């Protein structure tokens, strides 16, 4: 059976831990974890570069029985894998690799 999910990107303006219980109480079991955009994910509802924040989210998800089914790739005007600037493109690829690692960490499908 397929669970209907929701993207946490809707809630980027506040720490995601605040919204996870609300997502669960609304009946969702699956989420797409939005990892952010500008400034390499630092302007979002969690900083995927900080291990303690990622661990805290994983604990909260486990307690609430919420499953991460996917993560979006970070993107912005400065974080673009199609950039013609080699340095910007390299940074973007490195950030996406971090997101791929997060998929494994959260057991995303």
N, C-alpha and C positions, 0 to 999 in steps of 0.2 A: 504494500500500500504506500502510496506517495503522500508525504506530508506537505501541506501548504506552508511555505516559508515567507519570511519578510527580510528585506535588507536593512541592516542597521544604519545605512547611509542616510536614512530619513531623520536620524537622531544625532547628526554630526555635531550639533552645537552644544552638547552637554555630555558629560562622561557616560560611556555606554553602560556602566554598572548600574546607573540610576534607572535605565530603561529596561534592562533584562527582565526584572520581575513583571513589569507591565506587559512586555512582549509575551511572556509565559501566561499571564492571567487573561490575555486576549485570545488565548487558545492556540498560539503558534508553538510548534515543536522544532522547527528548523529555521535557521537564519543564514543569510549571507553576511559575513563579517566585512564591513567596510573599513578599509585600512587607511583611507585618507587621500590627500592630494598634496596641496601646496606645502612647501617647506619640508618635503620628504616625510609626510605623515605627522608632522608635529602640530598641525592645526586641524585636529579631528577629535573624536570622542575617546581616543586612546592613542598612545604613542607606541607603535609596533616596534620601535627601536629600544624600548625599555622592558627588559625581561620581567621585572616585578609587576608591571602593568599587565603584560600578557599572561603571566601566571595567575594573577588575580581574576582575570576574565575567565580563564579556563576553570578555575575553582567555582566561580559563580555559575557558569554554564552547567557544570556537573551537578551542583546542588539543585538547579532548576530543571534538570533533565532537558536542556536545550542542546540541539545538535548543530554544529557548523557544517553546512553542506557545500559552501563555497566561500571564497574570499575574492574581492575585486582587486584588480591590480591598481596600485597607486598611480595617479596621473595628475598633471597640471601643466601650465604653460612652461614651467622649468623642468618638469619631469616627464619627458616625452621620448619614447624609444624611436620615434621617427625623426627626431631632431637632426638637422644637418651638422650641428656642432658636435664633434666627436666626444668632447668631455661631458656635455650634457647627456648625450646618448648613453655613454658608459655609466654615468651615475644612475640613469633611469633603469638600465638593465640590472645593475647591482641591487637596486631597491626592489625590483620585481622578483629577483632571486630570493630576497628575504621573504617576500610574500609566499613564494612557493614553499619555502621552509615552514612557514606558518600553517600552510595547508596540512603538512604532515603532522605538525605539533597538535593541531586541533582535530586531526583525523577527518578532515574534510573530504567529501566524496570527489 
